[in-house]
Amino acid sequence: MTERSAKNIPKLLADPYAEIILSATYRSPHSALELVRKYSIPTAACYRKIHELEEAGMIKCVDVIKSMKGKRIKRYRANIEGAYLTFENGSFMVKLQFKRAKGDREGEEWLTLKLQP
């Protein structure tokens, strides 16, 4: 994750298309085309949000399937368990709780960002 993509996280959490994509991919993977068709997201906006969410580490590509015509189709799944907005020591903070990989017995992975006034 780049510094620029980390700064986009609060904006992404407030974006209606990003919210749809995160909610839809939380339990099962979906392709961009499935999201466009099922949730009426404009195609360009869907691909842009997927790219931004992936860059921020909030979703990840979990597999690639081939269409009947042989085209490669990426399927994405949400990579966060929760997002929390807190007010600590006079500053707003966004905390993301990431999903653990299967078999990973390590502690939870968190990212905390201080929002600039």
Legacy VTK file of the C-alpha trace (Angstrom):
# vtk DataFile Version 3.0
C-alpha trace
ASCII
DATASET POLYDATA
POINTS 117 float
0.000 0.000 0.000
1.340 3.397 -0.942
1.063 6.541 1.173
-1.293 7.962 -1.446
-3.592 4.931 -1.291
-3.595 5.058 2.524
-4.801 8.661 2.344
-7.674 7.524 0.095
-9.053 5.058 2.664
-11.373 7.507 4.477
-12.668 8.731 1.101
-13.218 5.144 -0.062
-15.132 4.264 3.099
-17.552 7.105 2.348
-17.945 6.256 -1.351
-21.258 4.535 -2.218
-19.770 2.363 -4.995
-16.866 1.266 -2.779
-19.399 0.387 -0.074
-21.372 -1.770 -2.511
-18.222 -3.516 -3.739
-16.950 -4.213 -0.200
-20.353 -5.482 0.958
-20.874 -7.652 -2.113
-17.419 -9.228 -1.927
-17.344 -9.753 1.840
-18.668 -13.340 1.795
-17.938 -14.479 -1.748
-15.757 -13.328 -4.635
-17.228 -11.387 -7.545
-15.883 -10.145 -10.862
-16.226 -6.534 -11.933
-18.792 -7.552 -14.551
-20.894 -9.369 -11.929
-20.840 -6.237 -9.754
-21.793 -4.013 -12.699
-24.725 -6.222 -13.642
-26.024 -7.063 -10.180
-25.677 -3.629 -8.555
-26.017 -1.271 -11.545
-22.617 0.311 -10.976
-21.342 2.172 -14.050
-18.616 0.038 -15.654
-15.839 2.658 -15.561
-16.663 3.574 -11.950
-16.649 -0.092 -10.912
-13.212 -0.772 -12.413
-11.850 2.482 -10.940
-13.153 1.668 -7.449
-11.853 -1.896 -7.642
-8.416 -0.527 -8.536
-8.520 2.006 -5.666
-9.745 -0.590 -3.159
-7.116 -3.099 -4.272
-4.361 -0.472 -4.076
-5.497 0.369 -0.525
-5.438 -3.322 0.450
-9.177 -3.397 1.134
-9.965 -6.037 -1.520
-7.803 -8.580 -3.278
-7.947 -10.751 -6.357
-8.577 -14.294 -5.134
-8.767 -16.119 -8.440
-8.820 -15.740 -12.198
-11.296 -17.682 -14.290
-11.662 -17.990 -18.039
-14.821 -17.009 -19.844
-16.380 -19.147 -22.555
-14.469 -17.006 -25.054
-11.180 -17.591 -23.224
-10.944 -14.145 -21.652
-9.346 -13.957 -18.186
-11.724 -12.649 -15.530
-10.448 -11.604 -12.100
-12.643 -12.218 -9.068
-12.244 -10.086 -5.961
-12.978 -10.549 -2.283
-13.057 -7.994 0.547
-9.889 -8.108 2.642
-11.204 -6.294 5.720
-13.223 -7.513 8.679
-14.152 -4.070 9.907
-13.606 -0.343 9.614
-13.950 1.909 12.613
-14.004 5.673 12.992
-12.838 6.799 16.419
-12.101 10.071 18.126
-8.923 9.813 20.209
-6.869 12.530 21.864
-8.620 15.261 19.905
-8.195 13.610 16.487
-10.344 11.407 14.298
-8.797 8.042 13.460
-9.805 5.373 10.952
-8.935 1.826 11.985
-9.137 -1.080 9.559
-9.164 -4.670 10.740
-7.880 -6.969 7.985
-8.949 -10.564 7.463
-6.427 -13.191 8.424
-5.306 -15.727 5.861
-6.549 -19.287 6.372
-4.289 -21.139 8.756
-2.717 -17.902 9.990
-2.624 -18.153 13.769
-0.918 -14.802 14.252
-2.756 -11.884 15.858
-5.091 -9.594 14.019
-3.690 -7.110 11.526
-4.776 -3.481 11.988
-4.076 -0.243 10.144
-4.695 3.048 11.931
-4.786 6.359 10.057
-5.056 9.787 11.616
-7.415 12.032 9.670
-6.033 15.459 8.949
-8.198 18.428 10.026
LINES 1 118
117 0 1 2 3 4 5 6 7 8 9 10 11 12 13 14 15 16 17 18 19 20 21 22 23 24 25 26 27 28 29 30 31 32 33 34 35 36 37 38 39 40 41 42 43 44 45 46 47 48 49 50 51 52 53 54 55 56 57 58 59 60 61 62 63 64 65 66 67 68 69 70 71 72 73 74 75 76 77 78 79 80 81 82 83 84 85 86 87 88 89 90 91 92 93 94 95 96 97 98 99 100 101 102 103 104 105 106 107 108 109 110 111 112 113 114 115 116
